[in-house]
Amino acid sequence: MTPEMVMGLAYQGMKVTLMLAGPLLMTALLIGLLVSLFQAATQINEMTLTFIPKILGVFGALVVAGPWLIQTIVDFTRELFLNLPSMVS
């Protein structure tokens, strides 16, 4: 296995990781921003107020993006296993 192959594999792994985590993290970020704006507007400073909307939002994002997330990781894993013989030799 050449250093270029290792770097290519690491790049693909990081790219897939960001693709999988991106929708969930962006959902949590946007909901956190909206709740913070609501708290600033109403002067409610309850720290636990952000957790329930974030949990529900991330769950909703998983429901909506779940099939795409699963297909992405399955495609990456399939490609990894199919290219395994060429990586070993």
Secondary structure as a PSIPRED ss2 file (coil, helix, strand):
# PSIPRED VFORMAT (PSIPRED V4.0)

   1 M C   1.000  0.000  0.000
   2 T C   1.000  0.000  0.000
   3 P H   0.000  1.000  0.000
   4 E H   0.000  1.000  0.000
   5 M H   0.000  1.000  0.000
   6 V H   0.000  1.000  0.000
   7 M H   0.000  1.000  0.000
   8 G H   0.000  1.000  0.000
   9 L H   0.000  1.000  0.000
  10 A H   0.000  1.000  0.000
  11 Y H   0.000  1.000  0.000
  12 Q H   0.000  1.000  0.000
  13 G H   0.000  1.000  0.000
  14 M H   0.000  1.000  0.000
  15 K H   0.000  1.000  0.000
  16 V H   0.000  1.000  0.000
  17 T H   0.000  1.000  0.000
  18 L H   0.000  1.000  0.000
  19 M H   0.000  1.000  0.000
  20 L H   0.000  1.000  0.000
  21 A H   0.000  1.000  0.000
  22 G H   0.000  1.000  0.000
  23 P H   0.000  1.000  0.000
  24 L H   0.000  1.000  0.000
  25 L H   0.000  1.000  0.000
  26 M H   0.000  1.000  0.000
  27 T H   0.000  1.000  0.000
  28 A H   0.000  1.000  0.000
  29 L H   0.000  1.000  0.000
  30 L H   0.000  1.000  0.000
  31 I H   0.000  1.000  0.000
  32 G H   0.000  1.000  0.000
  33 L H   0.000  1.000  0.000
  34 L H   0.000  1.000  0.000
  35 V H   0.000  1.000  0.000
  36 S H   0.000  1.000  0.000
  37 L H   0.000  1.000  0.000
  38 F H   0.000  1.000  0.000
  39 Q H   0.000  1.000  0.000
  40 A H   0.000  1.000  0.000
  41 A H   0.000  1.000  0.000
  42 T H   0.000  1.000  0.000
  43 Q C   1.000  0.000  0.000
  44 I C   1.000  0.000  0.000
  45 N C   1.000  0.000  0.000
  46 E C   1.000  0.000  0.000
  47 M H   0.000  1.000  0.000
  48 T H   0.000  1.000  0.000
  49 L H   0.000  1.000  0.000
  50 T H   0.000  1.000  0.000
  51 F H   0.000  1.000  0.000
  52 I H   0.000  1.000  0.000
  53 P H   0.000  1.000  0.000
  54 K H   0.000  1.000  0.000
  55 I H   0.000  1.000  0.000
  56 L H   0.000  1.000  0.000
  57 G H   0.000  1.000  0.000
  58 V H   0.000  1.000  0.000
  59 F H   0.000  1.000  0.000
  60 G H   0.000  1.000  0.000
  61 A H   0.000  1.000  0.000
  62 L H   0.000  1.000  0.000
  63 V H   0.000  1.000  0.000
  64 V H   0.000  1.000  0.000
  65 A H   0.000  1.000  0.000
  66 G H   0.000  1.000  0.000
  67 P H   0.000  1.000  0.000
  68 W H   0.000  1.000  0.000
  69 L H   0.000  1.000  0.000
  70 I H   0.000  1.000  0.000
  71 Q H   0.000  1.000  0.000
  72 T H   0.000  1.000  0.000
  73 I H   0.000  1.000  0.000
  74 V H   0.000  1.000  0.000
  75 D H   0.000  1.000  0.000
  76 F H   0.000  1.000  0.000
  77 T H   0.000  1.000  0.000
  78 R H   0.000  1.000  0.000
  79 E H   0.000  1.000  0.000
  80 L H   0.000  1.000  0.000
  81 F H   0.000  1.000  0.000
  82 L H   0.000  1.000  0.000
  83 N C   1.000  0.000  0.000
  84 L H   0.000  1.000  0.000
  85 P H   0.000  1.000  0.000
  86 S H   0.000  1.000  0.000
  87 M H   0.000  1.000  0.000
  88 V H   0.000  1.000  0.000
  89 S C   1.000  0.000  0.000
